[in-house]
Amino acid sequence: MSAVKDLVGPAVDRLAGDLEKLSRQIHDNPELGYQEIKAAAWLTEFLDKQGFKVERGVAGVETAFRGTLETGEGPTIA
């Protein structure tokens, strides 16, 4: 698990400002459950910019999404 932390830690540090901004944006614009249209859009846009393949409308839920980042061989982080 330490190897995973060593890989993830620097990425989190590098993105900390963007992640905090995104968190505040969502907090400042509350939406009801299953109606998080703005939050889902902001989150999927962020993932797109980071190179993730984003699937929207997962399981038939308009606001559900899945982000996948292909990095080759190695551990899977969910």
Summary of the structure (lengths in Angstrom):
residues: 78
radius of gyration: 14.2
end to end distance: 13.2
largest distance: 38.7
contacts: 154
relative contact order: 0.13
helix: 54%
strand: 10%
